[in-house]
Amino acid sequence: MITLILGGARSGKSTFAERIARAEPDVPVMYIATAEAGDDEMASRIEIHRAGRPAGWRTWEGDPADIPSFIASSEGVLLLDCLTMYLSRAFFSSLASEHGDEDEWTRAEEKILADVGKIFDACPATTHLIVVSNELGWGVVPATRLSRRFRDMQGRANRLAGTRANNVALVVAGIPLWIKGGLDA
């Protein structure tokens, strides 16, 4: 089973995803962390997330390219937090994101989105994969090409994730609204 949790920054989406993960008693939880501490502020954010997780949860912080194989070999509840950080790392590692023409960027984006698809394809039927992702498309149109490319790619990735997920919730002001399927959490 796959559950997608969408929301804006600080909307409560990670808290809600963790509540869903906790709702399955006696099932091991693996937190798949996708953020990278590029500066002190981000390192502090990561530490706050770590400190807030239950002691029994394990954390995987490997190479993002290895996420599909890790998921395929896992069982229990897997909480991937978050797809936006995964995309950010892939986006900024591609020279085409900032310097490529539209054809180069289109090819790079297609590869990144294919890699996102592999995450969902890898989920075993006996595993509950919970994916957290940011909804970026409700703000103003970004002023730079780089920002517009990322926003558009994020929207396409969320759309892909939504079609693959059994359950999709949108979290606004800490309140979840099930827009596909639904769970008791």
Secondary structure, DSSP 8 states (H G I E B T S, - for coil): -EEEEEE-TTSSHHHHHHHHHHTSTT--EEEEE-----SHHHHHHHHHHHHHS-TT-EEE---GGGHHHHHHT--EEEEEE-HHHHHHHHHHH-THHHH--HHHHHHHHHHHHHHHHHHHHT--TTEEEEEEEE--TTS---SSHHHHHHHHHHHHHHHHHHHH-SEEEEEETTEEEEEES----
